Amino acid sequence: MHIDTCELRKWFLRAALLSFMLIGLPLCASAQGVNINDTRLLSQPAISKDHVAFTYAGDLWVAGLDGKNVKRLTADEGQQAFPAFSPDGSLIAFTAQYDGNPDVYVVPVAGGVPTRLTWHPGPDIVQGFTPDGSAVMFTSPRAVFTGRYTQLFTVPVKGGIEEPLKLPNASKATYSPDGSRLAYNPLSEAFTQWKHYRGGLTSTIWLYKFSDHSADKLPQPEGRSNDVDPMWIGDTIYFRSDRNGEFNLFSYNLKSKAIKQLTDHKDFPVMGASAGAGQIVYEQAGYLHIFDPKSSRSTKLTIGVSADLVETRARFVKGARYIRDASISPTGARAVFEFRGEIITVPAEKGDARNLTNTTGANERSPVWSPDGKSIAYFSDESGEYELHIRSQDGKGDVRKIKVTEHEWPGLPEKAPDDGPSADRRETGLSKESPADPQTAPPIRGCDVCMSAPRQCPAVKTSGDSHG
């Protein structure tokens, strides 16, 4: 019996959409792990003399410098991000998607209706205020025909026409206290994709002078480093850098030209730092910290956020957009799908959809059907780390579990044709006839070079597949 796999896959996707629309799928991602007294995942902080602002669950929040009196300023389906205080601390500029596109808005710290300042269809990302507080500085690709980089603009707080700054390109920027100079990153960050990146897109900080359009580069070590989030306080430039390993706060004295490391976090990087009223606030390990340049000390803030967190609420979801991977049974009678972290099989014609895993607190992914049609293999993080699970296709019986080592993100399981060992058995050293005993099976692993699945790695040849 010959089966056109491509046509079957298309058909099953259509069938799956109909099936999920009819049966739905209960989703119950528990939010019990959220600490409403000392909340984590607070990001993109800003600071004034009286408040800190931050984003959490896609909305904008504000609290006192002691972490108390937490108040939500925005509540919208779109994302609100990149808050920045005005010099007097009365306004917060931020980027929001109220009308679908990321544009610049301002809102009073006390709360109220946000005012939209930009209307271009490109993304406008807030950088801060001008030193006199009359305008908001932001980056935008609106005048870049390639879209490869962004440029700096200002827009009046009271509304008006955006004015470009006379710099060819910039990704992040901050004014000097007197407004005569600018510290900026010319290009966007590459290290978010490659940690300890040292290639041609290494982030550098330049000091631009408006009077003569000159620019000086902040010194870097011989092997390069990523220096980002410039902050200007007095005669010192503060910034984040990975020059000594993990990202930490550093300072550059404009007079002595000396660079000094200010924090020494080794577990998680310092992220999203910004300055205001002579202090610096930054995110680290999901918490906010205030750094005092005068005492050179950091203080962790205890901020409790009580939010409805609608994405974690138990609910039914449906639709083919949640399908991430699929595999067809050898006979073509059923297909298995990775559907929003669950492993579900769907019939081609008659029968019911089966949720084989039903583990709302775990993520299952990358299912494949065995050549004999009796088993389905997939990865699960039910134990806290990804393991290879093999279970009966009808969902009955015990699950066989094989530990995964070497890589945090394993390669996908793969079943080869009947006349050869399957990829998961080949990797574990098991023949087709030998049982997969989780107590004795060697660990499975993906490609040593790219950590991809054997069927996806161009450096690995597997039976029954073409790798070009």
N, C-alpha and C positions, 0 to 999 in steps of 0.2 A: 504494500500500500504506500503510494507516494503522497507526501503531504507538502504543500507549498507553505513553508514556514512563514514567509513574509505576509502572505495573504491571511494565514491563520492568526498571526499576531494582530493584524489590523482588525480582523473580525472580532477577536477576543477583546480588544480594547473597546470596540463599540458595544459588545455584549456586557462587558464589565460596567461600562457607564450606565447602561440600563438597569443592570442588577443592583448596583449600588444606589441608584435613584429610588429603586423599589424598597430595598431592605434597609438602607442607611447603614451607619456604623456607630455604635456608641463610643464616645471618646471620654476617658476619665483620667486626665493627667493631673494627679493630685498636687495641690498647692500647699500641702501641709509642711513642706520643707522651707517655706518662706518665713523668715523671721520678721515680724512686723515691729519689733522693738529695736533691732539692729540689722537693718536691711542691707543686702548685698546687691550687686549689679547696678549701682548708682554710677552714672557716667557723664562725661562732658561737663565737668563742673566749671562754674564761674564764681567770683567772689567780689564783694563790695565791703564797705566799712561795717555794715550791719547784717548782711545776708550772704548765704551761698545759694546758688541756683544749680540745678542738675537735671538730667533727663533720666526717666525711669519708666519702663513699659511704654515707651514711645511718646510720653507726655512730659511737659515742663513742670518742675516743682521748685519751691523755694523754702528755705529754712533759716533759722538764726545761726549765728556763728558758733553757738553751742550745740547745734544739731536739733534744737527743739523748735516747736511751733511750725511743723511741716505743713505746707499748704500747696495744693495742686492749682496751677495757673491755667492749664489747658486740658481739654478733654475732647479729642477728635479722633476719627478713624485713621487719619493720616499721621505721619511722623512729625514730631516737633523736636528740634535738635539745635546744637551749637549756640547755647545762650551766652550772652555777653552783657555786662552791666554798663550803663552810662556812667560817666565820671562822677556824677553826684549820687549815683545809686538809686535813682528814682525810676528808671526805665530798664527793661531788659529787651535787647534785640535778639532775635532768633530766626532760624529757618523753619518753615512749616509748609505742610501740604494741604492746607484748608480747601483749596480749590483744585487740588490734584497735582499741581506743579510745585517744586521746592522754591519758595520765594521768601523775601525778607519781610519780617514783621517786627513790630514793637508792642510791648504791653507794659502797663504800670506794675511795679513790684507789688503793689497792694491788690492787684488783680483788675480785671475788666475785659472789655472787648479789644482784641488785638487789632492793630492798624497795619494794613498791607502797604508796603513801600515800593516793591518791584513787581513788574508785570511781564517780564520777558519769559518765553517758553523754556529757556535753558535753566539749569539748576543754579540758584544764587545762594552761596554759603556765607553766613555771617562770620566776620573775623573780629569785629569790635567796633568801638566808636572812635571818632576823631577826638583829639585831646580836649577840644572845647565842648564836646558833646552835641554839636549841631548836626552831625551826619553819622551814618553807619557805613563802615567799610566792609565790603564783601568781595568774594571771588566769583567769577562767572566765565563760562566759555563762549559767551554771546558774540564776541568779536573775533573768535579764532576759527578759521574756516576748516581746519583739520580736526578740531575737537581734542587735540593731543594734550593741551595744557589749558590753564585758566589765567585770567588777568584780574587786576584789582580795580574796583570801582568804589565810589562813595555815592550815597543817596541821602538827601536831607531828611531829618527826622520828621519835619512837618510836611514832607512830600515834595516831589519835584523830579527833575531830570537827573538821571545817573551821570556821574562824571568819571571818566577813566583816569587812573593814575599813570604817570609816564614811566611805566615799567613794562618790558616786553612780556613777562610772564611771572606769575607768583602763585603758590599754593596755600601758604599760610603767611600771615604778616601781623606786625604790631607797630604802633607809633612810638617814637621816643617821647618822654614827658613833655618836651617843648614843641613837638610836632615838626621839627626840622629834619628828622631822619626816620628811617624805617628799617626794621629788622624783618627779614622775610626768607622763606624757603622758595626757591625758584620752581621746583617741580614736585609733583605728588609723591607720596611715600611708596617705595617699593618693598620695604622691609615687612610690611603687613602680610605679604605673600611669602617672603623668604627671610626667616629670622637670621640676624647677623649678616644681612646682605652687604656686600662690598663691591658691587658692580658699578656700571656707569651711571645708574640712577641713584647712587648714594645721596641721601639728604644732606644738604649743606645750608648754612645760614649766612646770608649776606647783609651787610649794613649799607643802606642806600642813603645818599644825601640829596635832598631836594634842590639845594641851591646850585650845585654844579653837576648833578646827575652822576656823581661818582659812586662806586660801590666797592666795598672791601669784604673779603671773605673771612669769616671767623675761623681761626686756626683749627686744623684737624691733625690727628696723629698720622704717622707715615702710612699705616695700613688702612686709612680711611675710617670713618664712622658715620652713623646716622644721627644728625643733630636736628631736632625739630621743636616745634612749639616755642618759638622765641618770645620772651617776656622782658620788658624793659622797665627796670626800677632804678631811678637815680642814674649812677654811672656804671651800672652793671646789667649785663644781659644774662638772663636765666633761661635755661633750655633743658630739654630731655635729650639724653644721649646714651648710646650703647657702646661707647668707646672703651669701657672697662668691663664689658660683659653684658649683664642685664641692664635694661633701661633704668636710669636714675636721674635725679636732678643735678645739674651742673651750673656753674656760674662763670662768666667771663668779664673781668674787670677792664673797662675801657681805658683806664689810665695805666695800670701796671701790665696789662695784656696777659694776666695770669688766669688760668682755668683751674677751677676747683670742683671736686665732687662733693655734693652736699648731702645726699642720702645714700643708703647702702642696702637697698632691698635686694635680696638674692632669690626669693621664691617666685615672685611675679613682678612684671615690669611696672614702672611708673607710667601712667597713661593720662592723656587729656589734661595736661597742666595749663593753668591760666593764672594771671596776676590781677590784683586790684587792691587799692587802698594800702599799698606797701606790703601785701602778703600774697602768698601763692597757695592755690588749692589744686590738688591732683587726685586722681583715682589710682588705687593700687589694691590688687586682690579683691576688687569689687567694692571696696570701702573708700570713703573720701578722707583725705588728710589735709591739714593746713600747715604749711611751712612758714615759719617766721624768719626772715633773713637776718633780723637783728640778733636773735639768739641761736640761729642755725639749728632749730629744733622743729621736728614734725609732731603734730598731734592728730591722732585718729579721731574722727567724728563718729559719734553714735547717733545715727539717724534712723528713726522708725517710720516706714512708709506703709500705710494701709491702703491698698488699691484693690479693685475688684478683679483685676487680672483675668479678663474675659477669655483669653486664649488658654488658660489652664482649667476653665470650668468644664465639668462633665457635660457632654452634649453629643448630638448625633451629627455626623458629617457625611457627605456624599459627593460623588463626582469623580470623573476620571483624572482630574488634575492632581489628585492625591496619589496616583500610581507612580511608583519610582522604578520598578523593575518587574520583569515577567518571565515566565518559562512555561512552555507547552509540554503536556504529558506525551509520552512516546506514541500513544494511539490517537492523540488529538482530541480525546473526549473531554479533557478538562485543561485548564491553565491555572498556574499559580501566580499571584501578584504580591508584590510588596506594596501595601496600601497603608500609608500613614503609620508606619512602624509595626504593622501587623502582617502576618502571612495568611493570605486568603486564597482559596481555590474556587474557581467558577466553572460551571459546566458549559459545554458548547451549545447544548440544546436543552435537555431536560435535567432537572435536579436542582439542588439548593446550593447557594454559596456557603462555604465553610470557613470559619475563622479558626485556623489551626493553633494559634498562639493565644490570643485574647489576653495579652499582658499589657495593661494600660500604663504600667510603670516602667516598661522596658521597650527598647527599640530593636525590632527584627528587620533584617534587610537581606537583599541579594539571594532570593530563593532559586534553586534549580531542581529539576525533576530527575530521579534516577532512571537509568536505561530500562530497568524492568518495570518501572511505573509504580513501584510499591512505596518508595520513600521520597522525601523532600529534604534537601539540605539547605541551611541558611545560617546567617550569623545572628547572634543575639547578645545584648549586653546585660542580660538579666542578672548576671553575677556581679556586675560592676565593671567588668572588662569584656571585650568581645570574645565569644567562644563559638566554635562550630557546632551547630545542633543538627541532628538527623532524626527525623520522626516519620511515622507512617503517614501516608498521604490522606488517610481517612481521619487522622487526628487521634486515633486510639493508641493505647499502649504508652510506654515510657519513652522519654526523649533521651537519645544518646548524645553526650556532650564531650567535645574534645577541646582541650585548652589551646589557646593561641598565644604564642610568644613572639619575640623578636621585634614586632612592630605594633604600635598602638592602633593602627588602622590596617587590618589584614586585607589580603587579596580576596576577591570574590570566589566562592566555591564554584566548581565546574565539573560537570559530569560528561565524560567522554562516551563514545559509542560502546555497544556491547562487547566488541572485539578488543577493547583495550581498557586499561585501568582508568578509573575516573581521576580527575585532577586532584580532588581532595584526598583520595586514597594514595595516589602517586606521591603527593607531598608528605603524607604521613607514613609512607613506606608500607602501606597495606595493599595486598593483592585484592582482586575482585572477590575472591572466595573467602578471604580472612575477615573475621568480624571486627568491627570498629569498637574496640574496648577502650573507653576513656581513661582507664587506669594504666594501660600499658602502651597506648598509642603515642608515638613521638609527636611533638608539637607541629602544627601546621603553620606555614608562613607564606607570605606573598613574595614578589620579586625583591631581591636584595638591593637592586638599584633604584627602582622607581616605586616600590611598594604597591604596584598595581596588581590586578588579577592576572594569572597566567594567560588568559585569553585576550588580555588587553595590552600586555607588555610586548613591545617589538623585539626585545632581546631574548624572549623565551619561545621556543617552539613546542606546541602541545599537539597531541594526536587529535585529528579530526578538525583542526582549525587552521586557518590561514592567517599569518601575521604580516603579510606584505613585506 
